[in-house]
Amino acid sequence: MACNCNKCNPNKHCGCNDASLATPCSYSDCSVGSERCADVQCMECVSYCGTTFEISSPDGSGVIRIETGDRLDSIIQKFTMILTQGLGPCTSEIVDHAPYNLFATDITSSQATIQWNHVSSLTTSLQVQYKIKTVPGWTIATTINTPTTTLSYVLSYLTAGETYQVKLVTGTTNCESVIIEFTTLTA
């Protein structure tokens, strides 16, 4: 959030819905030179509006595709996975790959809704896995056997004020999504 977008300026517009901020803004570095923009947009609020395009790997084994309307956060997740794993198994559009757009919504003190999209039509099952950030080892919350039509899961029985990590793993090839992180509200 930009410096003029905070609880002290309730009449400033500063979000996707062009509404005033109702909760305290976590951005606090408003010193000279730290923020040059009067209004900073969240990447989940920005879509690519250009022409759909795709690029194939030289050997034809992988394809990356950016479509008109793709959200910037989804594109960044896709690029991040390709940068770390290469364009091919688990990242290409033409193979079974992990979903590209993973995020958490409706976070309370005891649950969060995990949402995703861009599931490969080749994926036969999908696991939602989670863990407390500071504790090793992942727990399988659920296995979804209709991954192209089930695009969310409510992760319940969480501890208030705890930071969690969540990832999706395809059952077909064990491809992993990015790992998202969120903190539940304090009770």
TORDREN-579865 format. One record per residue: residue number from 1; residue in three letters; y, z, x of N, C-alpha, C in turn. Coordinates in Angstrom, 3 decimals. Each point is the difference from the previous one (the first is absolute). Last residue first. Layout:
! residues N
<NUM; ALA; <Y; Z; X>; <Y; Z; X>; <Y; Z; X>>
...
! end
This chain:
! residues 187
<187; ALA; <-14.515; 18.324; -7.078>; <-0.196; 0.538; -1.346>; <1.213; 0.710; -0.530>>
<186; THR; <0.179; -4.213; 3.431>; <-0.312; 1.415; 0.066>; <-0.056; 0.544; -1.422>>
<185; LEU; <-1.262; -5.154; 1.141>; <1.122; 0.880; -0.272>; <-0.430; 1.457; 0.160>>
<184; THR; <-2.435; -3.877; 2.854>; <0.067; 0.477; -1.377>; <1.192; 0.944; -0.151>>
<183; THR; <-0.370; -4.101; 3.559>; <-0.080; 1.453; -0.100>; <0.128; 0.395; -1.463>>
<182; PHE; <-1.798; -4.678; 2.967>; <0.948; 0.601; -0.941>; <-0.210; 1.512; -0.006>>
<181; GLU; <-1.634; -5.140; 2.480>; <0.159; 1.440; 0.126>; <1.034; 0.483; -1.015>>
<180; ILE; <-3.684; -4.486; 1.347>; <1.283; 0.488; -0.511>; <0.016; 1.521; 0.072>>
<179; ILE; <-2.676; -4.236; 2.613>; <-0.091; 1.399; -0.443>; <1.390; 0.404; -0.479>>
<178; VAL; <-2.402; -5.095; 0.004>; <0.891; 0.899; 0.720>; <-0.234; 1.408; -0.531>>
<177; SER; <-4.231; -2.700; -0.754>; <1.411; -0.277; -0.262>; <0.855; 0.788; 0.980>>
<176; GLU; <-5.223; -1.687; 0.870>; <0.896; 1.092; -0.356>; <1.418; -0.486; -0.223>>
<175; CYS; <-5.479; -1.920; -0.221>; <1.369; -0.289; 0.430>; <0.907; 1.118; -0.499>>
<174; ASN; <-5.021; -0.792; -0.493>; <0.649; 1.178; 0.577>; <1.366; -0.312; 0.602>>
<173; THR; <-3.018; -2.952; -2.658>; <0.103; -0.184; 1.451>; <0.623; 1.185; 0.730>>
<172; THR; <-1.133; 0.088; -4.794>; <-0.727; -1.171; 0.468>; <-0.028; -0.066; 1.523>>
<171; GLY; <2.459; 3.274; -2.591>; <-1.422; 0.312; 0.119>; <-0.808; -1.138; 0.575>>
<170; THR; <5.317; 1.402; 0.909>; <-0.846; -0.888; -0.796>; <-1.455; 0.340; 0.242>>
<169; VAL; <4.324; 3.330; 0.248>; <-1.017; -0.638; 0.835>; <-0.864; -0.871; -0.901>>
<168; LEU; <5.139; 2.838; 0.211>; <-1.019; -0.670; -0.780>; <-0.960; -0.680; 0.970>>
<167; LYS; <3.430; 4.599; 0.450>; <-0.294; -1.383; 0.367>; <-1.045; -0.547; -0.962>>
<166; VAL; <3.677; 4.567; 0.988>; <-0.919; -0.731; -0.865>; <-0.190; -1.398; 0.563>>
<165; GLN; <2.051; 5.435; 1.141>; <-0.116; -1.396; 0.399>; <-1.057; -0.641; -0.881>>
<164; TYR; <3.467; 4.681; -0.421>; <-1.277; -0.709; -0.110>; <0.117; -1.416; 0.557>>
<163; THR; <2.566; 5.234; -0.025>; <0.133; -1.410; 0.322>; <-1.384; -0.640; 0.050>>
<162; GLU; <1.995; 4.453; -2.944>; <-0.879; -0.470; 1.088>; <0.221; -1.497; 0.222>>
<161; GLY; <1.829; 3.130; -3.542>; <0.712; 0.048; 1.270>; <-0.809; -0.472; 1.198>>
<160; ALA; <-2.941; 1.286; -4.130>; <1.458; -0.134; -0.035>; <0.585; 0.110; 1.402>>
<159; THR; <-5.013; -1.845; -1.053>; <0.701; 1.253; 0.269>; <1.504; -0.251; 0.033>>
<158; LEU; <-3.856; -2.831; -2.946>; <0.649; 0.093; 1.304>; <0.724; 1.335; 0.125>>
<157; TYR; <-2.742; -2.339; -3.676>; <-0.412; 1.253; 0.643>; <0.544; 0.106; 1.422>>
<156; SER; <-0.249; -5.023; -1.920>; <0.297; 1.312; -0.583>; <-0.491; 1.151; 0.863>>
<155; LEU; <1.316; -5.595; -0.348>; <-0.595; 0.934; 0.954>; <0.427; 1.398; -0.427>>
<154; VAL; <-0.365; -4.908; -2.565>; <0.728; 1.266; 0.034>; <-0.785; 0.966; 0.883>>
<153; TYR; <0.337; -5.608; 0.004>; <-0.884; 1.156; -0.106>; <0.852; 1.255; 0.072>>
<152; SER; <0.160; -5.971; -0.546>; <0.606; 1.313; 0.221>; <-1.062; 1.086; -0.165>>
<151; LEU; <-0.682; -4.785; -0.801>; <1.016; -0.033; 1.049>; <0.728; 1.329; 0.181>>
<150; THR; <-4.396; -3.073; -2.218>; <0.439; 1.393; 0.071>; <0.942; 0.119; 1.188>>
<149; THR; <-1.951; -4.183; -0.774>; <0.673; 0.350; -1.254>; <0.470; 1.453; -0.050>>
<148; THR; <-2.396; -2.045; 3.701>; <1.042; -0.988; -0.295>; <0.739; 0.302; -1.296>>
<147; PRO; <-3.737; 2.739; 1.711>; <1.230; 0.101; 0.798>; <1.082; -1.027; -0.314>>
<146; THR; <-4.385; 2.436; -1.943>; <0.744; -1.130; -0.572>; <1.348; -0.102; 0.717>>
<145; ASN; <-3.058; 3.472; 1.049>; <-0.876; -1.170; -0.008>; <0.606; -1.211; -0.698>>
<144; ILE; <1.541; 4.769; 2.787>; <0.342; -0.845; -1.146>; <-0.834; -1.276; 0.094>>
<143; THR; <-0.084; 5.383; 1.863>; <-0.385; -1.370; 0.317>; <0.212; -0.824; -1.259>>
<142; THR; <2.295; 4.934; 1.930>; <-0.716; -0.796; -0.997>; <-0.408; -1.331; 0.600>>
<141; ALA; <1.642; 3.659; 2.658>; <0.422; 0.488; -1.317>; <-0.748; -0.720; -1.106>>
<140; ILE; <-1.141; 1.149; 5.314>; <-0.015; -1.090; -0.981>; <0.353; 0.599; -1.360>>
<139; THR; <1.516; 1.808; 4.998>; <-0.790; 0.293; -1.186>; <0.074; -1.201; -0.929>>
<138; TRP; <0.740; 0.887; 5.713>; <0.419; -0.567; -1.277>; <-0.964; 0.396; -1.104>>
<137; GLY; <1.589; 2.073; 5.184>; <-1.044; -0.384; -0.939>; <0.526; -0.425; -1.350>>
<136; PRO; <2.724; 3.564; 3.216>; <-0.778; -1.213; 0.272>; <-1.027; -0.285; -1.097>>
<135; VAL; <4.918; 2.441; -0.437>; <-1.433; 0.323; 0.010>; <-0.790; -1.277; 0.270>>
<134; THR; <4.841; 0.273; -0.659>; <-0.329; 0.757; 1.211>; <-1.486; 0.333; 0.136>>
<133; LYS; <1.833; -2.472; -3.862>; <0.424; -0.653; 1.246>; <-0.500; 0.719; 1.254>>
<132; ILE; <-2.761; 0.021; -4.489>; <1.220; 0.715; 0.374>; <0.361; -0.508; 1.395>>
<131; LYS; <-2.713; -3.374; -3.046>; <-0.158; 1.199; 0.819>; <1.338; 0.690; 0.129>>
<130; TYR; <-3.089; -4.431; -2.704>; <1.197; 0.795; 0.280>; <-0.347; 1.156; 0.922>>
<129; GLN; <-1.749; -5.136; -2.552>; <-0.288; 1.117; 0.895>; <1.302; 0.739; 0.293>>
<128; VAL; <-2.440; -3.843; -3.481>; <1.257; 0.697; 0.245>; <-0.373; 1.217; 0.838>>
<127; GLN; <-2.749; -4.870; -0.591>; <0.048; 1.459; 0.055>; <1.436; 0.463; 0.179>>
<126; LEU; <-2.690; -4.619; -2.079>; <1.125; 0.532; 0.755>; <-0.052; 1.520; -0.054>>
<125; SER; <-3.073; -5.037; -0.955>; <0.292; 1.399; -0.305>; <1.082; 0.491; 0.951>>
<124; THR; <-1.174; -4.597; -0.133>; <-0.899; 0.427; -1.073>; <0.172; 1.470; -0.358>>
<123; THR; <2.978; -4.423; 2.232>; <-0.277; 1.432; 0.109>; <-0.838; 0.454; -1.194>>
<122; LEU; <1.886; -4.449; 0.613>; <-1.304; 0.184; 0.626>; <-0.389; 1.476; 0.116>>
<121; SER; <4.269; -1.630; -1.568>; <-1.005; -0.283; -1.037>; <-1.414; 0.165; 0.542>>
<120; SER; <4.309; 2.766; 1.945>; <-0.739; -1.250; 0.154>; <-1.001; -0.173; -1.135>>
<119; VAL; <4.649; 2.759; -0.418>; <-1.409; 0.221; 0.312>; <-0.681; -1.361; 0.083>>
<118; HIS; <4.874; 1.640; -0.912>; <-0.455; -0.987; 0.997>; <-1.419; 0.312; 0.469>>
<117; ASN; <2.577; 4.203; -1.831>; <-0.267; -1.335; -0.539>; <-0.396; -0.912; 1.154>>
<116; TRP; <0.823; 5.739; -1.595>; <-0.152; -1.092; 0.963>; <-0.090; -1.316; -0.748>>
<115; GLN; <0.879; 5.951; -0.391>; <0.001; -1.340; -0.576>; <-0.112; -1.035; 1.114>>
<114; ILE; <-0.540; 5.631; -1.424>; <-0.100; -0.950; 1.103>; <-0.116; -1.377; -0.637>>
<113; THR; <1.954; 5.009; -1.665>; <-0.631; -1.249; -0.401>; <0.058; -0.958; 1.182>>
<112; ALA; <-0.183; 5.583; -0.079>; <0.807; -1.186; 0.285>; <-0.770; -1.213; -0.491>>
<111; GLN; <0.127; 6.012; -0.321>; <-0.620; -1.328; -0.079>; <0.994; -1.087; 0.376>>
<110; SER; <0.962; 4.843; -0.107>; <-1.469; 0.008; 0.028>; <-0.661; -1.370; -0.092>>
<109; SER; <4.850; 1.064; -0.029>; <-0.519; 1.038; 0.894>; <-1.521; -0.040; 0.116>>
<108; THR; <2.309; -4.597; -1.102>; <0.317; 1.324; -0.511>; <-0.521; 1.027; 1.003>>
<107; ILE; <1.164; -5.691; -0.457>; <-0.484; 1.114; 0.824>; <0.477; 1.312; -0.609>>
<106; ASP; <0.220; -5.106; -1.188>; <-0.208; 1.150; -0.890>; <-0.592; 1.206; 0.739>>
<105; THR; <-0.842; -4.299; 2.730>; <1.048; 0.245; -0.999>; <-0.327; 1.270; -0.773>>
<104; ALA; <-1.410; -3.168; 4.834>; <-0.212; 1.159; -0.872>; <1.194; 0.149; -0.938>>
<103; PHE; <-2.493; -4.472; 2.814>; <1.106; 0.950; -0.099>; <-0.356; 1.122; -0.968>>
<102; LEU; <-1.603; -5.116; 2.542>; <-0.471; 1.336; -0.361>; <1.201; 0.940; -0.033>>
<101; ASN; <-1.422; -5.392; 0.642>; <1.143; 0.746; -0.523>; <-0.476; 1.339; -0.551>>
<100; TYR; <-2.990; -3.363; 1.947>; <1.197; -0.011; 0.838>; <1.108; 0.925; -0.471>>
<99; PRO; <-5.751; 0.055; -0.262>; <1.229; -0.275; -0.755>; <1.234; 0.151; 0.887>>
<98; ALA; <-4.522; -1.389; 2.408>; <0.532; 1.195; -0.653>; <1.253; -0.377; -0.788>>
<97; HIS; <-3.731; -3.770; 0.727>; <0.987; 0.770; 0.763>; <0.413; 1.239; -0.776>>
<96; ASP; <-3.565; -4.613; 0.317>; <0.122; 1.322; -0.604>; <0.958; 0.811; 0.872>>
<95; VAL; <0.921; -5.098; 0.422>; <-1.164; 0.861; 0.186>; <0.208; 1.287; -0.794>>
<94; ILE; <3.321; -3.475; 0.423>; <-1.208; -0.736; -0.390>; <-1.285; 0.794; 0.224>>
<93; GLU; <4.606; 1.442; 1.131>; <-0.048; -0.239; -1.444>; <-1.334; -0.604; -0.442>>
<92; SER; <0.451; 3.177; 4.459>; <0.266; -1.356; -0.472>; <-0.122; -0.088; -1.510>>
<91; THR; <-1.017; 3.998; 2.664>; <1.431; -0.234; -0.197>; <0.324; -1.362; -0.591>>
<90; CYS; <-4.550; 1.811; 1.072>; <0.738; 1.134; -0.573>; <1.487; -0.242; -0.217>>
<89; PRO; <-2.400; -3.362; 3.273>; <-0.743; 0.946; -0.849>; <0.896; 1.187; -0.382>>
<88; GLY; <3.131; -3.283; 1.842>; <-1.421; -0.333; -0.109>; <-0.696; 0.971; -0.915>>
<87; LEU; <4.494; 0.048; 3.227>; <-0.175; -0.765; -1.226>; <-1.442; -0.462; -0.066>>
<86; GLY; <1.685; 4.654; 2.534>; <-0.093; -1.449; 0.144>; <-0.184; -0.668; -1.353>>
<85; GLN; <0.759; 4.800; 0.955>; <-1.385; -0.455; -0.104>; <-0.188; -1.488; 0.250>>
<84; THR; <4.328; 2.373; 0.178>; <-0.948; 0.932; 0.620>; <-1.434; -0.514; 0.023>>
<83; LEU; <3.588; -2.568; -1.982>; <0.402; 0.326; 1.372>; <-1.029; 0.889; 0.691>>
<82; ILE; <-0.570; -1.015; -4.581>; <-0.295; -1.170; 0.833>; <0.385; 0.268; 1.454>>
<81; MET; <1.049; 3.295; -3.203>; <-1.456; -0.103; 0.137>; <-0.377; -1.166; 0.904>>
<80; THR; <4.524; 0.476; -1.047>; <-0.440; 1.112; 0.841>; <-1.509; -0.059; 0.224>>
<79; PHE; <1.978; -3.086; -3.004>; <0.311; -0.321; 1.399>; <-0.493; 1.098; 0.946>>
<78; LYS; <-0.453; 0.814; -4.641>; <-0.847; -1.123; 0.396>; <0.226; -0.340; 1.480>>
<77; GLN; <2.802; 3.244; -1.944>; <-1.358; 0.519; 0.161>; <-0.947; -1.106; 0.477>>
<76; ILE; <4.370; -1.300; -1.035>; <-0.022; 0.799; 1.229>; <-1.383; 0.600; 0.226>>
<75; ILE; <0.713; -2.324; -4.011>; <0.027; -0.939; 1.131>; <-0.069; 0.766; 1.314>>
<74; SER; <0.393; 2.533; -3.930>; <-1.315; -0.638; 0.061>; <-0.090; -0.950; 1.197>>
<73; ASP; <4.139; 1.993; -0.960>; <-0.928; 1.009; 0.521>; <-1.414; -0.556; 0.108>>
<72; LEU; <3.390; -2.755; -1.902>; <0.149; 0.160; 1.438>; <-0.966; 1.040; 0.561>>
<71; ARG; <-1.267; -2.805; -4.429>; <0.913; 1.080; 0.376>; <0.025; 0.149; 1.522>>
<70; ASP; <-1.028; -4.614; -2.898>; <-0.623; 1.096; 0.745>; <1.057; 1.028; 0.383>>
<69; GLY; <1.011; -4.221; -2.224>; <-0.118; 1.220; -0.791>; <-0.702; 1.148; 0.718>>
<68; THR; <-1.052; -4.888; 1.514>; <1.238; 0.303; -0.695>; <-0.222; 1.230; -0.874>>
<67; GLU; <-3.292; -0.363; 4.100>; <0.307; -0.676; -1.257>; <1.354; 0.412; -0.554>>
<66; ILE; <-3.167; -0.405; 4.780>; <1.110; 0.755; -0.586>; <0.436; -0.766; -1.242>>
<65; ARG; <-4.570; 0.182; 3.514>; <0.738; -0.639; -1.087>; <1.058; 0.960; -0.521>>
<64; ILE; <-3.852; -1.173; 4.289>; <0.968; 0.970; -0.530>; <0.854; -0.751; -1.010>>
<63; VAL; <-5.152; -0.818; 2.299>; <1.190; -0.505; -0.670>; <0.857; 1.183; -0.399>>
<62; GLY; <-4.647; -1.520; 3.404>; <0.887; 0.945; -0.661>; <1.216; -0.676; -0.593>>
<61; SER; <-3.533; -2.262; 2.442>; <-0.749; 1.136; -0.537>; <0.870; 0.979; -0.771>>
<60; GLY; <1.066; -4.234; 2.596>; <-0.228; -0.112; -1.431>; <-0.721; 1.173; -0.631>>
<59; ASP; <1.735; -0.879; 4.652>; <-1.413; -0.341; -0.225>; <-0.353; -0.089; -1.488>>
<58; PRO; <4.507; 1.137; 1.428>; <-0.384; -1.266; 0.634>; <-1.454; -0.412; -0.249>>
<57; SER; <2.408; 2.971; -3.722>; <-0.256; 0.219; 1.426>; <-0.489; -1.318; 0.597>>
<56; SER; <3.274; -0.073; -4.268>; <-1.406; 0.137; 0.370>; <-0.109; 0.267; 1.487>>
<55; ILE; <3.908; 0.804; -4.073>; <-0.248; -0.443; 1.370>; <-1.475; 0.247; 0.284>>
<54; GLU; <3.692; -0.503; -4.565>; <-1.153; 0.565; 0.675>; <-0.151; -0.621; 1.377>>
<53; PHE; <3.768; 0.822; -4.594>; <-0.471; -0.706; 1.191>; <-1.226; 0.692; 0.557>>
<52; THR; <3.937; -0.372; -4.454>; <-1.297; 0.482; 0.473>; <-0.409; -0.801; 1.222>>
<51; THR; <5.210; 0.501; -1.132>; <-1.163; -0.818; -0.328>; <-1.269; 0.637; 0.549>>
<50; GLY; <4.027; 3.393; -0.865>; <-0.104; -1.357; 0.533>; <-1.259; -0.701; -0.477>>
<49; CYS; <1.570; 4.663; -0.713>; <0.264; -0.958; -1.066>; <-0.071; -1.450; 0.475>>
<48; TYR; <-1.664; 5.447; 1.082>; <0.204; -1.296; 0.646>; <0.147; -1.042; -1.094>>
<47; SER; <1.345; 5.280; -0.716>; <-1.057; -1.001; -0.104>; <0.380; -1.245; 0.779>>
<46; VAL; <1.299; 5.679; -0.462>; <0.391; -1.327; 0.473>; <-1.206; -0.929; -0.082>>
<45; CYS; <0.003; 4.780; -0.878>; <0.902; -0.581; -0.985>; <0.406; -1.424; 0.355>>
<44; GLU; <-2.667; 2.933; 2.726>; <-0.807; -0.267; -1.186>; <0.839; -0.611; -1.115>>
<43; MET; <2.034; 1.375; 4.107>; <-0.754; -1.246; 0.135>; <-0.904; -0.277; -1.196>>
<42; CYS; <4.807; 2.535; -0.240>; <-1.374; 0.351; 0.333>; <-0.832; -1.269; 0.023>>
<41; GLN; <5.392; 0.195; 1.041>; <-1.008; -0.249; -1.025>; <-1.378; 0.413; 0.498>>
<40; VAL; <5.331; 1.532; 1.091>; <-1.253; -0.417; 0.602>; <-1.026; -0.142; -1.110>>
<39; ASP; <5.674; 0.097; 0.634>; <-1.110; 0.204; -0.921>; <-1.259; -0.558; 0.648>>
<38; ALA; <3.983; 0.065; 2.428>; <0.507; 0.811; -1.099>; <-1.115; 0.335; -0.980>>
<37; CYS; <-0.696; -0.957; 5.388>; <0.014; -0.620; -1.320>; <0.531; 0.961; -1.059>>
<36; ARG; <-0.786; 1.006; 4.725>; <1.078; -0.992; -0.085>; <0.141; -0.576; -1.400>>
<35; GLU; <-1.897; 4.607; 2.758>; <-0.234; -0.821; -1.181>; <1.177; -0.931; -0.189>>
<34; SER; <-0.146; 2.663; 3.864>; <-1.401; 0.154; -0.391>; <-0.342; -0.848; -1.222>>
<33; GLY; <4.457; 0.438; 2.111>; <-0.925; -0.897; 0.686>; <-1.449; 0.113; -0.441>>
<32; VAL; <3.155; 4.139; -0.847>; <0.524; -1.327; 0.307>; <-1.043; -0.805; 0.764>>
<31; SER; <-1.961; 3.785; -3.144>; <0.966; -0.039; 1.087>; <0.416; -1.446; 0.279>>
<30; CYS; <-3.226; 2.065; -3.278>; <1.160; -0.789; -0.413>; <1.067; -0.033; 1.079>>
<29; ASP; <-5.264; 1.557; -1.138>; <0.757; -0.350; 1.197>; <1.136; -0.938; -0.367>>
<28; SER; <-3.405; 1.726; -3.106>; <1.024; 0.985; 0.335>; <0.840; -0.369; 1.208>>
<27; TYR; <-3.831; -1.431; -4.275>; <0.736; -0.554; 1.129>; <1.152; 0.928; 0.350>>
<26; SER; <-2.830; 0.672; -3.806>; <-0.533; 0.568; 1.241>; <0.703; -0.553; 1.234>>
<25; CYS; <1.815; 0.958; -5.209>; <-0.385; -1.089; 0.890>; <-0.474; 0.595; 1.317>>
<24; PRO; <-0.116; 2.306; -5.093>; <0.629; -0.025; 1.316>; <-0.553; -1.123; 0.873>>
<23; THR; <-0.070; -0.870; -5.207>; <-0.580; 1.025; 0.862>; <0.653; -0.067; 1.364>>
<22; ALA; <1.187; -3.046; -3.446>; <-0.103; 1.247; -0.750>; <-0.551; 1.139; 0.842>>
<21; LEU; <2.921; -4.956; 0.598>; <-1.084; 0.820; 0.524>; <-0.012; 1.350; -0.705>>
<20; SER; <1.864; -4.572; -2.366>; <0.405; 1.047; 0.943>; <-1.192; 0.845; 0.391>>
<19; ALA; <-0.751; -5.112; -1.349>; <0.374; 1.243; -0.662>; <0.381; 1.039; 1.058>>
<18; ASP; <-2.008; -4.665; 0.211>; <1.454; 0.063; 0.014>; <0.507; 1.209; -0.771>>
<17; ASN; <-4.602; -1.225; 1.136>; <0.429; -0.161; -1.381>; <1.522; 0.095; -0.135>>
<16; CYS; <-2.116; 0.509; 4.264>; <-0.531; -1.235; -0.580>; <0.549; -0.253; -1.398>>
<15; GLY; <3.110; 3.123; 2.925>; <-1.446; -0.147; -0.118>; <-0.382; -1.295; -0.665>>
<14; CYS; <4.517; 2.370; 0.554>; <-0.714; 0.018; 1.268>; <-1.505; -0.140; -0.147>>
<13; HIS; <5.572; 0.570; -2.095>; <-1.281; -0.643; -0.295>; <-0.771; -0.133; 1.303>>
<12; LYS; <3.817; 3.807; -1.380>; <-0.313; -1.153; 0.842>; <-1.355; -0.566; -0.397>>
<11; ASN; <2.038; 4.041; -1.800>; <0.446; -1.223; -0.663>; <-0.267; -1.248; 0.821>>
<10; PRO; <-0.941; 4.645; 1.416>; <-0.872; -0.402; -1.101>; <0.422; -1.277; -0.705>>
<9; ASN; <0.661; 2.610; 4.651>; <0.696; -1.148; -0.569>; <-0.805; -0.546; -1.183>>
<8; CYS; <-1.566; 3.696; 2.478>; <1.425; 0.329; -0.049>; <0.836; -1.141; -0.570>>
<7; LYS; <-4.763; -0.243; 0.820>; <0.265; 0.846; -1.157>; <1.468; 0.376; -0.123>>
<6; ASN; <-1.067; -4.598; 2.466>; <-0.560; 1.350; 0.085>; <0.398; 0.815; -1.208>>
<5; CYS; <1.201; -4.657; 2.689>; <-0.994; 0.124; -1.066>; <-0.647; 1.373; 0.109>>
<4; ASN; <3.123; -1.922; 3.139>; <0.746; 0.233; -1.235>; <-0.931; 0.196; -1.191>>
<3; CYS; <-1.743; -0.916; 4.392>; <0.712; 1.277; 0.001>; <0.764; 0.265; -1.286>>
<2; ALA; <-4.457; -3.059; -0.141>; <1.250; -0.033; 0.728>; <0.728; 1.325; -0.159>>
<1; MET; <-5.406; -0.669; -0.163>; <1.178; 0.000; -0.834>; <1.248; 0.000; 0.883>>
! end
